């Protein structure tokens, strides 16, 4: 007979043994690793006020790992798509536009009578240029504001470059006497260098290759400066074009005091005034602004006193004190001629009497 403390030997009616009653509560290894509480060891529980369990750090869930993996996959997919689109439709940078050639018009102004002469200082102080400034001081920059695409500093740079061009091409004694041209060419866009060099070496009255469209130039064998102080008055303006370029317009009148280039003593009253009005249009892109250069697009020049029949493409040949125009007008233009056409223009110079 079994004792009271011994379990019954027969199988329970429900067919489950003693251990089988707790089989559903057995924890597998993954469940144990995921538990956030851990029991202290026996040695750890011997300490004073020791807690029975400790908290374990939170483990990343499978769901978090899945989200991170998905995010990485999406980023990789987006990058691959961008690379694919780049190969299929590559970005093509706009090609830089070449500088257009200069178009120039030089109009001689002929006096109706003899050219008045006098002492150089008196001609300036009592003449029409009495209120003009001297040299580069007469080329003043306007007030500057930014445009839609160009900053204030860029606009200022364009105006300063245009002024430098006017100074070198109109006021530099070595340039206006035909001894030097490099200082002017250095300010040009390289696309215009070939046109400029041809204009200086082989001038032609064809609207594109007149040396006097680029610079004010006299024949040093004919005239010289009686007063090195050239008088200047005019204005500068600017605007942004529809094509995104910066355009500078200049309109200046330059007054030179000249006398014949002869050896020996000169007559004190043998000086005379010569006037050149230059209306220029300059163009700048961002590369021009960065490199301190410009494109000269158009030049409209009126100069006198000159004879209408004189050639003005190579140099200006002023009428000096006491001289008269030859009375001939410009050469005729044949509208039936084929090929390139030129239209010789000539105006009348209005001489202002000296002021008292």
PyMOL commands that set and color helices and strands:
alter all, ss='L'
color gray80, all
select helices_A, chain A and resi 19-25+29-34+42-45+62-88+120-126+135-138+152-170+173-176+182-185+190-201+211-214+286-291
alter helices_A, ss='H'
color red, helices_A
select strands_A, chain A and resi 37-39+53-55+103-111+133-134+223-240+246-260+272-284+295-304+346-349
alter strands_A, ss='S'
color yellow, strands_A
deselect
rebuild
show_as cartoon
